[in-house]
Amino acid sequence: MKGILLSLALVLPMVADAAPKKKKEEPIVHLTDEQIYENLKKFALIFETARENFVDEVDERKMLEAAMNGMLAELDPHSSYLSADDFKEFNEKSHGEFGGLGIQITSDKGAVLVISPIDDTPADKAGIKAGDYITHIDDEQVFDLTLNQAVKKMKGRPGTKVKLTVVSDDGEPKTLTLKRDIIKVKSIKFDDKVLADADPEDKDTPKVGYVRISDFGATTARDLKDALEKLEKKNVVGYVVDVRNNPGGYLTAAIDVSDAFLDSGEIVSTRGKEKIDIDRVFAKPGDLVNGKPVVVLINHGSASASEIVAGALQDNGRGLVMGSQSFGKGSVQQQKPLGDGTAIHITIARYYTPSGNSIQNEGITPDIEVLQSKVEVLEKKESMYSEASFKNSLKNDKSKKKKSKKSNDKDDNDDDEEDIPFSELTDEEKDARDYQLQRAMEMVIAMQKMQSRGVVKPIDAIKDIKK
């Protein structure tokens, strides 16, 4: 990538007005060198006047850092000045380990909005969800705090506690006490799964490879390759790649993840300031899952690197995208160190999907929209009235149907299970309640069956059916 390590913001500042109404842009009138010099002199005069005349003693470092940050923030929401502490923290996050609660936040109209909790962290285990608002930290209102100040108040020595007041969709505030921990970001989790109503002990039950990518870090590509090798040995029929609530990460990691499922074709193009400044990245030969069906799960919290993967597999006809519209962050950032431990984080390019579409402020539209839902079963899996219920009915000498005590027990206990908090459920019970995941797994199995029956491109067939 031109010898430069490009990245997409790991902590994505998802502001509420990320897609403002388009207004007519005035042409930019560039200043002359002399005018720039005069304005810099004015800036120095303002600094000196404020330092000498402000009623209290001032912190010159904070004043200058605020000025630099304000200058970069005027460019776009993703450009910023990184102090020495901020730059160190950014690098720690990029390499998969940092301290805190494991929660990604942004500012929304003065409040702190949760983008998403990181998997298996104190915030995740406490039940904090994407879309929650944090109104108080240790009983102090957050409305007077900057986002960085709010982050620093939630960080602290591992083992210490912090109290958060959280408001969810129901509008009822709740107080949670969380214990800070070293947050180790494990970007890849994987397993072979069966549908919730299937018998896992039946050797004919199809297994689906499930790969959860929580962020795109320095080890993501390597971990994914290891996961796919292990899942292939379990003879899975296809894959669900889950990038829901994944706010992004390294561009190079997104490219490698896409390449793992592609044998050829463009993955992404980045386009800089100049019209000729276009960099196209293509897949290398070698599909690690040998053409098996792939479904990519996205939602409103899927951003930047997640959208690159979804767009690459979608545009190449390699994967079906399911879920809800993604966030729509289509810009590339780069860290430029300033030589004294500080840096700037600045947008240097836009990226485009293989079809040439920019997802900036638009997002990836799923091939099949599946909103997260709670399903009530109104029909039993097997009716008490069928041909098999008649006395002396002819038997099917090749029948593999077995009575599943497990499903009967499940029917009896459905009401009890609904009362169990989600955070206390087993992984299998969480999977069963994950409506989007169940539909994605069903789609993978359907696509595999179509492939086995000679349908060359089951993705195209399914899209035609949807039309």
C-alpha positions in Angstrom: 0.0 0.0 0.0 2.7 2.4 -1.2 4.8 1.5 1.8 2.5 3.3 4.2 0.4 1.7 6.8 -3.1 3.1 6.4 -5.8 2.7 9.0 -9.4 3.3 9.5 -10.3 4.9 12.9 -10.5 2.2 15.6 -12.6 4.4 17.7 -15.1 5.8 15.2 -16.7 9.1 16.2 -20.2 8.3 15.1 -22.0 11.6 15.5 -25.7 11.9 15.2 -25.5 14.2 12.3 -23.0 12.2 10.3 -25.1 12.6 7.2 -26.2 16.2 7.2 -28.4 17.7 4.5 -26.4 18.6 1.5 -26.0 22.3 0.9 -24.5 24.2 -1.9 -20.8 24.4 -1.4 -19.1 27.7 -1.9 -15.9 27.6 -4.0 -12.8 27.6 -1.9 -10.8 30.8 -2.1 -7.2 30.0 -1.2 -5.1 32.5 0.9 -1.8 33.9 -0.4 1.3 33.1 1.6 1.3 36.7 2.9 -2.4 36.3 4.1 -1.5 33.0 5.8 1.4 34.7 7.6 -0.8 37.6 8.7 -3.4 35.2 10.2 -0.6 33.2 12.0 0.6 36.5 13.5 -3.0 37.2 14.6 -3.2 33.7 16.2 0.0 34.4 18.2 -1.5 37.8 19.3 -4.7 36.1 20.4 -2.7 33.5 22.4 -0.6 36.2 24.1 -3.6 38.4 24.9 -5.6 35.5 26.4 -2.6 34.3 28.4 -1.9 37.7 29.9 -5.5 38.9 30.5 -7.6 35.9 31.4 -8.9 36.1 35.0 -7.3 32.8 36.1 -3.9 31.2 35.5 -3.9 29.5 32.1 -2.4 26.2 30.9 -0.6 27.1 27.7 -0.2 23.5 26.6 -4.0 22.9 26.8 -4.7 26.1 24.9 -2.4 25.2 22.1 -3.5 21.6 21.9 -7.1 22.7 21.8 -6.3 25.1 18.9 -4.6 22.4 16.9 -7.4 19.9 17.6 -10.0 22.5 16.6 -8.1 23.2 13.3 -8.1 19.5 12.3 -11.7 18.9 13.6 -12.8 21.6 11.2 -11.7 19.4 8.3 -13.9 16.4 9.1 -15.1 14.3 12.1 -12.2 11.9 11.8 -9.2 14.2 11.8 -7.7 15.2 15.1 -4.5 16.1 17.0 -3.2 13.3 19.2 -1.3 14.3 22.3 1.5 12.0 23.5 -1.0 10.2 25.8 -3.6 9.9 23.0 -1.1 8.6 20.5 0.2 6.0 23.0 -3.4 4.9 23.7 -4.2 4.7 20.0 -1.2 2.4 19.4 -2.2 0.2 22.4 -5.7 -0.2 20.9 -4.3 -1.0 17.5 -2.1 -3.8 18.9 -5.0 -5.4 20.8 -4.6 -4.5 24.5 -5.5 -1.5 26.6 -7.1 -0.6 29.9 -10.7 0.4 30.7 -14.2 -0.9 30.4 -14.2 -2.1 26.8 -16.8 0.4 25.5 -16.7 2.4 22.3 -18.4 5.8 22.6 -19.1 9.0 20.9 -20.6 12.4 21.7 -24.3 13.0 20.8 -25.8 16.4 21.6 -23.8 16.7 24.8 -24.4 13.1 26.0 -22.2 10.1 25.7 -23.7 7.6 23.2 -22.5 4.0 23.2 -21.4 2.8 19.7 -20.9 -0.8 20.9 -19.3 -2.7 23.8 -16.3 -4.8 22.9 -16.9 -8.5 23.1 -16.2 -10.2 26.5 -15.3 -7.0 28.4 -16.7 -5.5 31.6 -19.1 -3.3 29.5 -20.3 -6.3 27.5 -20.8 -8.5 30.5 -22.7 -5.7 32.3 -25.3 -5.7 29.5 -24.5 -2.3 28.0 -25.8 -2.2 24.5 -25.2 -0.1 21.3 -27.5 2.9 21.4 -27.4 3.3 25.2 -26.7 6.7 26.7 -24.3 7.3 29.6 -25.5 10.3 31.6 -23.3 10.1 34.7 -19.9 8.8 35.5 -19.3 8.3 39.3 -22.4 10.5 39.9 -21.0 13.4 37.8 -23.0 14.6 34.8 -21.3 14.1 31.5 -23.0 17.0 29.7 -20.1 19.4 30.7 -17.4 17.0 29.7 -15.6 16.6 26.3 -15.5 13.1 24.9 -11.8 12.8 25.8 -12.6 13.8 29.4 -15.4 11.2 29.6 -13.1 8.5 28.2 -10.4 9.4 30.8 -12.9 9.3 33.7 -13.9 5.8 32.7 -10.3 4.6 32.3 -8.3 3.7 35.4 -6.2 1.2 37.2 -7.4 -2.4 36.5 -9.4 -3.8 39.4 -10.8 -0.4 40.4 -14.5 0.4 40.0 -16.5 3.0 38.2 -20.2 3.8 38.5 -22.2 4.6 35.3 -25.7 5.8 34.9 -27.1 4.3 31.7 -30.3 5.1 29.8 -31.6 2.5 27.4 -34.4 2.5 24.8 -37.1 2.2 27.5 -36.0 5.6 28.9 -35.4 4.2 32.4 -32.0 5.1 33.9 -30.1 2.3 35.6 -26.9 2.5 37.7 -24.2 0.0 36.9 -20.9 -0.6 38.8 -18.2 -1.9 36.6 -14.7 -3.1 37.5 -12.0 -1.8 35.2 -9.8 -4.4 33.5 -7.1 -4.8 30.9 -9.0 -5.0 27.7 -7.6 -7.6 25.4 -9.2 -7.3 22.1 -9.6 -10.7 20.5 -10.8 -9.7 17.1 -11.7 -13.2 15.9 -14.0 -15.7 17.6 -15.2 -18.8 15.7 -17.2 -22.0 16.1 -19.2 -24.5 14.1 -22.9 -24.0 14.8 -26.1 -25.7 14.0 -29.6 -24.2 13.8 -31.4 -23.7 17.1 -34.1 -26.4 16.3 -31.6 -28.9 14.8 -30.3 -32.0 16.5 -26.5 -31.5 17.0 -26.0 -35.2 17.6 -27.4 -36.2 14.2 -24.5 -36.7 11.8 -26.7 -35.4 8.9 -27.3 -32.0 10.6 -25.4 -29.4 8.6 -22.8 -27.4 10.5 -22.2 -23.7 9.6 -18.9 -22.0 10.2 -19.4 -18.9 12.3 -16.7 -16.2 12.3 -17.2 -13.2 14.5 -14.9 -10.2 13.8 -15.2 -7.6 16.5 -12.5 -5.3 15.0 -9.8 -5.2 12.4 -6.5 -5.2 14.2 -2.9 -6.1 13.7 -3.5 -9.9 14.2 -6.9 -10.2 12.6 -5.8 -11.7 9.2 -3.5 -14.3 10.9 -6.2 -15.3 13.4 -8.8 -15.6 10.6 -6.6 -17.9 8.6 -6.2 -20.1 11.7 -9.9 -20.1 12.3 -10.8 -21.1 8.7 -8.3 -23.9 8.7 -9.8 -25.4 11.8 -13.4 -24.9 10.6 -12.6 -26.5 7.2 -11.5 -29.6 9.1 -15.0 -29.8 10.7 -16.6 -30.0 7.2 -18.8 -27.0 7.6 -21.2 -26.4 4.7 -20.5 -22.6 4.5 -19.8 -19.5 6.6 -21.5 -16.6 8.4 -19.0 -13.7 8.8 -20.4 -11.5 11.6 -19.2 -7.9 11.5 -22.2 -6.4 13.4 -21.2 -3.5 15.7 -17.7 -3.6 14.3 -16.5 0.0 13.9 -13.5 -0.7 11.8 -9.7 -0.9 12.2 -6.7 -1.3 9.8 -7.4 -1.1 6.1 -4.8 -3.7 5.5 -6.7 -6.1 7.8 -9.9 -5.5 5.9 -8.2 -6.3 2.6 -6.7 -9.5 4.0 -10.0 -10.6 5.4 -11.7 -10.0 2.1 -8.9 -11.8 0.2 -9.4 -14.9 2.4 -12.8 -15.6 0.7 -11.9 -14.3 -2.8 -10.0 -16.0 -5.6 -9.8 -13.0 -7.9 -11.4 -9.5 -8.4 -10.9 -6.0 -7.0 -11.3 -5.6 -3.2 -11.2 -1.9 -2.8 -9.9 1.3 -4.3 -8.6 4.3 -2.4 -8.7 7.7 -4.1 -6.8 10.7 -2.7 -6.7 14.4 -3.3 -5.5 14.3 -6.9 -7.6 12.7 -9.6 -4.7 10.4 -10.6 -4.1 9.4 -7.0 -5.9 6.1 -7.2 -4.7 2.8 -5.6 -6.6 -0.4 -6.5 -6.2 -3.6 -4.5 -7.0 -7.0 -6.0 -7.4 -10.4 -4.5 -4.7 -12.9 -4.8 -5.5 -16.4 -6.1 -6.6 -18.8 -3.4 -10.0 -19.0 -1.7 -9.4 -20.4 1.8 -12.9 -21.9 2.0 -12.9 -23.4 -1.5 -16.0 -21.6 -2.8 -18.4 -22.5 0.0 -21.3 -20.2 0.5 -20.7 -17.0 2.6 -23.2 -14.7 4.3 -21.9 -11.4 5.8 -24.0 -10.1 8.7 -24.0 -6.3 9.1 -26.0 -3.7 11.0 -26.0 0.0 11.8 -22.8 -0.3 13.9 -20.8 -1.9 11.0 -18.5 0.8 9.7 -15.3 1.5 7.6 -13.3 -1.7 7.5 -16.4 -3.8 8.0 -18.0 -2.1 5.1 -15.0 -2.8 2.9 -15.4 -6.5 3.5 -19.1 -6.5 3.0 -18.8 -4.5 -0.2 -16.0 -6.6 -1.6 -17.8 -9.9 -1.2 -21.1 -8.4 -2.3 -19.8 -6.7 -5.5 -17.8 -9.8 -6.5 -20.8 -12.0 -6.1 -18.9 -14.0 -3.5 -21.1 -13.4 -0.5 -24.7 -12.5 0.4 -25.0 -9.5 2.7 -27.8 -9.7 5.3 -28.9 -7.6 8.2 -29.5 -3.8 8.2 -28.0 -0.8 6.5 -24.4 -0.2 7.6 -23.1 3.1 9.1 -21.5 4.7 6.0 -18.0 5.7 6.8 -16.0 5.7 3.6 -12.7 7.6 4.4 -9.2 6.5 5.2 -7.1 8.0 8.0 -3.3 8.0 8.5 -1.3 8.7 11.6 1.5 11.2 10.9 3.9 11.4 13.9 5.3 14.8 14.7 8.6 13.6 16.2 7.9 14.5 19.8 5.6 11.6 20.7 2.5 13.4 19.4 0.8 12.9 16.0 -2.0 14.0 13.8 -4.7 11.6 12.7 -5.9 12.9 9.3 -8.1 11.8 6.5 -6.1 11.2 3.4 -8.4 9.4 1.0 -11.9 8.0 0.3 -12.4 4.4 -0.4 -14.7 2.8 -3.0 -16.2 -0.7 -3.4 -15.3 -2.8 -6.5 -18.4 -1.5 -8.3 -17.0 2.1 -7.9 -19.5 3.1 -5.3 -18.5 5.3 -2.3 -20.3 4.3 0.8 -19.6 7.7 2.5 -22.8 8.8 4.3 -24.6 6.0 2.5 -23.5 2.6 3.9 -23.8 -0.9 2.5 -27.3 -1.9 1.6 -27.9 -5.6 2.5 -29.0 -7.9 -0.3 -31.6 -9.2 2.2 -32.7 -6.9 5.0 -33.2 -8.8 8.2 -33.9 -6.6 11.3 -33.1 -8.0 14.7 -36.4 -9.4 16.0 -37.9 -11.6 18.6 -39.9 -14.5 17.2 -42.8 -16.3 18.8 -43.3 -19.8 17.4 -47.0 -20.3 16.6 -46.7 -23.7 15.0 -45.2 -26.9 16.4 -42.4 -28.5 14.4 -44.4 -31.7 14.0 -48.2 -31.9 13.9 -50.1 -34.6 15.9 -52.2 -35.1 12.8 -50.4 -36.4 9.7 -50.3 -39.6 7.7 -48.0 -41.1 10.3 -50.6 -40.6 13.0 -53.0 -43.1 11.4 -53.2 -46.6 12.7 -51.6 -49.2 10.4 -50.1 -46.5 8.1 -47.3 -47.7 5.9 -43.9 -47.0 7.3 -41.1 -45.3 5.3 -38.4 -47.8 5.2 -35.7 -45.1 4.6 -36.9 -42.7 7.2 -34.3 -41.0 9.3 -36.8 -39.1 11.4 -36.1 -39.3 15.2 -38.1 -38.1 18.1 -36.2 -35.3 19.7 -36.7 -35.2 23.4 -34.7 -32.1 23.5 -37.2 -30.2 21.3 -40.1 -31.4 23.5 -38.4 -30.3 26.6 -37.7 -26.9 25.0 -41.3 -26.4 24.2 -42.2 -27.1 27.8 -39.7 -24.6 29.1 -40.0 -21.8 26.6 -41.8 -19.5 29.1 -39.2 -20.1 31.8 -36.3 -19.3 29.3 -37.8 -16.0 28.4 -37.4 -14.9 32.0 -33.6 -15.5 32.0 -31.6 -12.3 31.5 -29.7 -12.4 28.2 -26.3 -11.9 29.9 -26.9 -15.1 31.9 -27.7 -17.3 29.0 -25.3 -20.0 27.6 -23.7 -19.4 24.2 -26.2 -21.9 22.7 -29.2 -20.0 24.2 -27.9 -16.7 23.0 -27.5 -18.1 19.5 -31.1 -19.4 19.6 -32.3 -15.9 20.4 -30.2 -14.2 17.8 -32.8 -13.8 15.0 -30.3 -12.4 12.4 -27.8 -15.2 13.0 -30.4 -17.9 12.7 -31.6 -16.5 9.4 -28.1 -16.1 8.1 -27.3 -19.8 9.0 -30.5 -20.9 7.2 -29.4 -18.9 4.1 -25.9 -20.6 4.1 -27.5 -24.0 4.3 -30.0 -23.1 1.5 -27.2 -21.8 -0.7 -25.1 -25.0 -0.1 -28.1 -27.2 -1.1 -28.5 -25.1 -4.3 -24.8 -25.5 -5.1 -25.0 -29.3 -4.5 -28.0 -29.4 -7.0 -25.9 -27.8 -9.7 -27.0 -24.1 -9.3 -23.8 -22.4 -10.4 -24.4 -19.1 -8.6 -26.9 -19.6 -5.8 -26.4 -16.0 -4.7 -27.8 -14.7 -8.1 -30.7 -17.2 -7.9 -31.6 -16.0 -4.4 -31.4 -12.3 -5.4 -33.7 -13.1 -8.4 -36.2 -14.8 -6.0 -36.1 -11.7 -3.8 -36.9 -9.5 -6.7 
